[in-house]
Amino acid sequence: MDIEKKFQKVIKGSYQPENCKARHKVAILVPYRDRDTHLRIFINHMHSFLIRQQLEYGIYIVELDKDIPFNRGFLFNVGVMEALKDNNYGCFVFHDVDLLPLNDLNLYQCPDQPKHLSVAIDKYKFKLLYATNFGGVSSMSTEQFTTINGYSNLFFGWGGEDDDFYNRVVSNNMTISRDNSSIARYTMLPHKKAPINPFRMDVLNSGTKRPNQAVDGLNSLQYNLTEKVYRKMYVHITVTLNKKDAVTQLLNRLKKGKSQISESQIFETFKKFLKN
């Protein structure tokens, strides 16, 4: 069956229950690059899953121009800003496109504290990777996300942004909640691993203090909206950023951590990312 015919009640990537008023208004944000097959599977699975939970929700696929290295945290920040232009969402779910929830009791909503949803993933034998893990799929209220200043914008390539996100939660005296692994279960779609960010530990270590978190995040977010298309099954957002400005911000952050990395080294690393 054609997916658009299957979900006739979904309009512009959004759904509202017909026979009741939803208690939660949730935006599902998905950073994306070159995962067309995964996206089709994800969209089909997630609409079925979310409709069964009787949520009012919208799905946002957020993409960065391909001449710039992938930046997961930056794209989540963009997604929040653009989603709030469409609806007064009170809850955001930050979601990788290759993770699919397996249990309907895994509720996509925002409790009193930020929540790590993808506790148990089949690839990792349904075990939590490490105690401070906050990656994969997580949820947070709009107020909480604003309080911690969102994600860092400085993690280009794979790794680090979710650990930095965890640090922001802890720095603001919040705690991470989790459901039992029998509920918070996911399957991971097979994929090629992205190039590792060689600067991730330098950025991560220099961002553990609140003064650095306070100047890198939602309040420092700069982007140009290339396209925002309201498709039937999701909203597709494409953005770009000024590479020179991004490198300058990254370099300034690395210097705070007393790193000896130069601007030319950062640009060369960006080029290597794009070749892989």
N, C-alpha and C positions, 0 to 999 in steps of 0.2 A: 504494500500500500504506500502511496505517495505520502511523505511525512507531513506535508502541508494539509492534505485532506484528513489525515489522522488526527490532527490537532486544530480543528476548525475554530475553536474558541480562543486560540492564541492569536493575538493581534499585535503586530510590531514588537514581537519578542516578549510580550507581557500577557499575563493571565489574571483574572479575578474570578473567584468562586461565584457561581450563579445563585445559590440558594442560602448563602450565609455571608456575613461580613467577616473577612479574614482578620485574625488578631494581629497578624504580622505582615508588614510590607517590606519585602526583601529584594535586594538587587544581587544577582549572581554575577560576579566579575571574573572574566577569563582572559588572561594574557595569552596572546596567540602569535605563532609564526609557523607557516609551512606544515600544518598538521590537518590537511583537508579531510582525510579519512577519519582521523580521530574526532574532528569537529562534527561530522555527520553522525557518528555513533553517540557522541556526547549529547548533542541536541535531542536526539530521539529518546535517549535514556532519561535525561534530566527532566524534560517536560512531563513524561509519564510519572516520574518520581515526585516532582514538586506538586503536580495537580492532585495526586493522592493525599498530599499533606494539607490540602485546602488553603494554600497560601495565596496571597496577592504578591506577585513577583514579576521581575523582568530579568532577562538574560542579556548581558553585554559582553561582546567579544572585542577585545582591545588590542590593536596591532600597531607596532612601531615600524616606520619606513625601513626597508630592508638594507639601506646603506648605513644603518646605525646598529651596533651590537644590541642584542636582546637585553631588555632591562625589565625584569618581572615587577619589582617594587614600583618603579616609575609608572608602569602601565596600570597597576592597581590604583595609584593616586589619580591618574587621569580618569580611570573608570568611575571612581567615586565622584569626582567633580562633574563629569558629564551626566552620570545617572541622576544626580541631584537636580540637574536642570530639567529633568523630565518628570520627576515625582519626588515627594518628600519621604524617601525611604528612611526607615528607622533602623535598618539592619543591613549589613553587607556580608556576603559570603565570598571569600577570596579562594578561587578554585582553579587548580590545574586541569587542563583539558584532557589529560590522560588518566584521570581518576574517576571511577564510577561507584557511587554508593550502592551497597548491597542489602541494606536493611531499612525498611520504611520507618522504623522507630528512631532512626538517626535524624532528628528533627533539625531542619534548616531554619533556625531562628536564633535570636540573640538573647541569652540569659543575662543574669546580673553581671557576670564576668566574661571576658573574652573566652572563646571556646575553640579548642582544637578538635576538629571533626574527623580527620583521617588518622585515627589512632592505630588501626590495624589494616595493613595492606598485604594482599596475597603474595606479592613479590618478596616481601620481608617476613614471610611465614606468619602473618597476622600478629606481629609483635611491634611494639613501639620501639623505634630505632634508638632513641636516647631521651632522657627525662625532660630536656628542655626543647624538644622538637616542636616547632610551631609551623611547619611547612605543609605543603600538599593542599589541604583544605582547612580553612579556619573561618570563624565568624566573629563579628564585633559590631556593636551598635555604632551609629553615626557619631554620637557624643563621645564614646570611647576612642574612636578613630581620630577624631579631631583633637582630643586631649593629648594623645601621644604623638601628634603631628604626622600621622600616617606612616608610610614606609619611607626609608631612605631612597633618594633618587640616584645614588652613586654606585649601585652594584650592576655593572655591565658584564654580561656573560653569566655562567652558571655558578650559583652558590653564594651564601652569606646573607642575603636579604631577609630570609626567614628567621635566622638567628638574631639579626639586628632588630627585627620586629619583636621578637621575644624580649630582648633587652629593654625595648621601649615600654613594653607592658609592665615589666618588673620595676623599671625606674619610676613609673607613675603609680606605684603601690597597688597594682592590680595583680590578679592571679589567673592562671590558665585553668579552665575547667575541661574535663574530658568525660565522655561516656565510657562504659565498659567496652572492652574490645569485642564482645559478642554483638554489640550494636554498631559501634563506629568502624564498620568493616568496608573495605573498598577493594576493587580489582583495578590493577594498573594495566593500561593498554601498552603493548610493546612499542618501544621507540629508541631511536639513536640518541645517546647521551650528548648533551650540548657541550661546547668547549668550556673548560673550567676558567673561572675568573682568577687570574694570577694575583690580583690586588685585593681579593676578598678579605683576607685576614687583616691586611693593613687597614682597610676601611672599617671592618668590623671592630677591631681593637681600638681604633680612634673614636668610635661612636658609642662607647659604653657610658659616657658621661652625658648628663642631660643638656649641658650647654651646647654640645655638638648636635644632639638630637633636635634641639629647639630651632636650629637654623638650617636643617636639612630634612625636607619632607613636604607636607602639603603647602606650608607657607613659602617655600622656595621653588615650588613647581612652576616650570615654564615649558610650554609646548605650543605648537601650532596645529590646529585641527585641520587635517587634510580632507577628511570625509567622515560624515556621520550618516549612515544609511539605516533606515528603519525597515529591515527585512521582515518577512512574515514571522520567522522563528526566532530572531534575535536582532539586537541593534549592533551594527558593525561600525566600530570607531577606528579610524586610522589617523595617527598623529606623527609629527616629526619634531625634532628639536635642533637647536643650534649646536653642532658638534664642538665648535671651538669653545663655547660657553660651558658645555658639559665637561670637557677636558680640564678647563680652568678650575671649575668647582671641585672636580675629583683631585686635581693636583694640590689645591689648597688644603683639602681634607687630609691627603697623604702627608703633607708637610707638618700638619698638626701632630701626626703620629711619628714624626721625625724620620719619615721614609726618604730615601735618596733617589726615588724614581723620578725621571725627567718627563717633560711634556712630550718629547719625541718618542720615548719608550711607550707612553700611553697610546699615541697615535698608531705606532707600529703594532701594538697588541690589538687594537681595534681592527686593523686590516687583517690580521691573522684570524680573528673571530669570524669575519665576513667570508673568508675563504673556506671555512670548515662547514 
